[in-house]
Amino acid sequence: LRVDNFKSFNKPFEVDFSESDLFIFDGPNGFGKTTLFDAIELCLTDRIGRIENTDNKQKNSHILKFYSEKPTTIFLELKEGMATQAVVYAYIPPNTSKVENKPGNCTVTIKLLKAWPEDFDDLSTLIVEQERTLADITGNREIKDTFDLFNYVQQEETCHFLKNKENERHNKI
């Protein structure tokens, strides 16, 4: 996972999850633990549920960016063993409008790439996956619902799953 200018990360930050089957993030509030979950959720589901369910007030700055005037990028590499299956790429343009700073109006472009970028300063070399979808790669057609359940179990303070109506929760389960 690589985030740049995403929420509390004002500089590029990378986490290599391939070294272990289990990762535990521990630390005080405001150090980016939930931001990493948010980046993964955005890549896998095209949204961030806990932000989606907040008020829809207009903000002065973008709710997902550290610096409004810079682009925001997130890269999530999906591997099987040591082989890259795909890379999910999320992009938020610089200088978004005030209307786009509302939780429901965020402009985020998400693409599926064939490989991890060699040069993060030259994104014109990205090779977009044309043949497969994220559902094809993961074998999960219900990835949004799966993530909601996973995130609910992993982050007990994230209650957006419980804010769904009872029948919506049952359908996801």
C-alpha positions in Angstrom: 0.0 0.0 0.0 1.3 3.4 -0.9 -0.5 6.7 0.0 0.6 10.2 -0.9 -1.2 13.3 0.3 -4.1 11.2 1.7 -5.7 12.5 4.9 -2.9 12.7 7.6 -0.1 11.5 5.2 1.3 14.6 3.7 4.3 12.7 2.1 4.5 9.3 0.4 4.0 6.5 2.9 4.3 2.8 2.1 3.4 -0.3 4.0 4.5 -3.8 2.8 1.9 -6.3 3.9 3.6 -9.2 2.0 6.0 -10.0 4.9 3.3 -11.4 7.2 -0.2 -12.8 7.3 -1.2 -10.7 10.2 -0.6 -7.0 10.9 -1.6 -5.1 14.0 -1.7 -1.4 14.0 -1.4 0.1 17.5 -0.8 3.7 18.5 -2.4 6.8 19.8 -5.3 8.6 18.0 -4.3 10.7 15.0 -1.3 8.6 13.8 -2.9 7.2 10.7 -4.2 3.7 11.7 -7.7 4.3 10.4 -6.4 6.3 7.4 -4.7 3.1 6.2 -8.0 1.2 6.5 -9.7 4.1 4.7 -7.2 3.8 1.8 -7.7 0.1 1.5 -11.5 0.5 1.6 -11.5 3.3 -1.0 -9.4 1.0 -3.3 -11.6 -2.0 -2.9 -15.1 -0.4 -2.7 -14.8 3.0 -4.3 -16.0 4.6 -1.1 -15.3 5.1 2.6 -18.4 4.0 4.5 -17.7 5.8 7.8 -17.2 9.1 5.9 -20.1 8.5 3.6 -22.4 8.3 6.7 -21.2 11.6 8.2 -23.0 14.9 7.7 -22.9 16.3 4.2 -21.7 19.8 5.2 -19.5 21.7 2.8 -15.9 21.8 3.9 -13.3 24.4 3.1 -10.7 21.7 2.4 -11.0 18.3 0.8 -11.9 15.7 3.5 -9.5 13.1 2.0 -6.5 15.3 1.2 -3.7 16.8 3.3 -2.9 19.6 0.8 -5.8 20.7 -1.4 -3.5 22.0 -4.1 -1.7 18.7 -4.6 -3.0 15.5 -6.2 -3.7 12.5 -4.0 -2.7 9.0 -5.0 -3.2 5.6 -3.5 -1.7 2.4 -4.8 -2.8 -1.0 -3.5 -0.9 -4.0 -4.9 -2.8 -7.3 -4.9 -0.5 -10.3 -4.9 -0.9 -14.0 -5.0 2.3 -15.4 -3.5 4.9 -13.1 -4.8 3.2 -12.4 -8.1 1.3 -9.2 -8.7 -2.2 -9.9 -9.8 -3.2 -6.2 -10.1 -2.7 -2.8 -8.6 -5.6 -0.6 -7.6 -4.9 3.0 -8.2 -7.0 5.8 -6.7 -6.5 9.5 -7.7 -8.0 12.7 -6.4 -7.1 15.8 -8.6 -5.5 18.9 -7.1 -7.6 22.0 -6.3 -11.0 20.5 -6.0 -14.0 22.7 -5.8 -15.8 23.5 -2.5 -18.8 21.3 -3.6 -16.4 18.4 -4.2 -15.3 18.7 -0.6 -18.6 17.2 0.7 -18.5 13.5 1.7 -21.0 12.5 -1.0 -19.4 14.6 -3.8 -15.7 13.5 -3.6 -14.2 13.1 -7.1 -12.0 9.9 -6.9 -10.8 8.1 -10.0 -10.1 4.4 -9.5 -8.3 2.3 -12.1 -7.0 -1.2 -12.1 -3.3 -1.4 -13.2 -1.3 -4.4 -14.4 1.8 -3.6 -12.4 3.3 -1.6 -9.6 4.6 1.7 -11.0 8.3 2.1 -11.4 8.2 5.9 -11.3 5.6 7.6 -9.0 6.7 11.0 -10.4 5.7 10.0 -14.0 2.2 8.5 -13.9 1.9 8.6 -17.7 3.6 5.2 -17.8 0.8 3.4 -15.9 -0.5 0.3 -17.7 -4.3 0.0 -17.2 -5.8 -3.5 -16.9 -8.3 -3.9 -19.7 -9.4 -7.5 -19.5 -10.2 -8.2 -15.8 -12.2 -6.5 -13.0 -11.4 -6.5 -9.3 -14.2 -9.1 -8.9 -12.4 -11.3 -11.4 -9.1 -11.0 -9.7 -10.4 -11.5 -6.1 -13.1 -14.1 -7.1 -15.5 -12.0 -4.9 -18.5 -10.4 -6.6 -19.7 -8.9 -3.3 -16.4 -7.2 -2.3 -18.2 -4.1 -1.0 -20.3 -6.1 1.4 -17.4 -8.3 2.4 -15.3 -5.3 3.2 -18.1 -3.8 5.3 -18.2 -7.0 7.4 -14.4 -7.3 7.6 -14.0 -3.6 8.6 -16.8 -3.9 11.2 -15.1 -6.9 12.9 -11.6 -5.4 12.7 -12.4 -1.9 13.9 -14.9 -2.1 16.7 -15.3 1.7 16.9 -16.4 1.9 13.3 -20.2 1.6 13.6 -21.4 2.5 10.1 -22.3 -1.2 9.5 -24.7 -1.0 12.5 -26.3 2.2 11.1 -27.7 0.1 8.2 -31.3 -1.1 8.6 -31.7 -4.6 10.0 -32.6 -6.1 6.6 -29.5 -4.4 4.9 -27.2 -5.9 7.6 -28.8 -9.4 7.1 -28.4 -9.1 3.3 -24.7 -8.3 3.7 -24.1 -11.1 6.1 
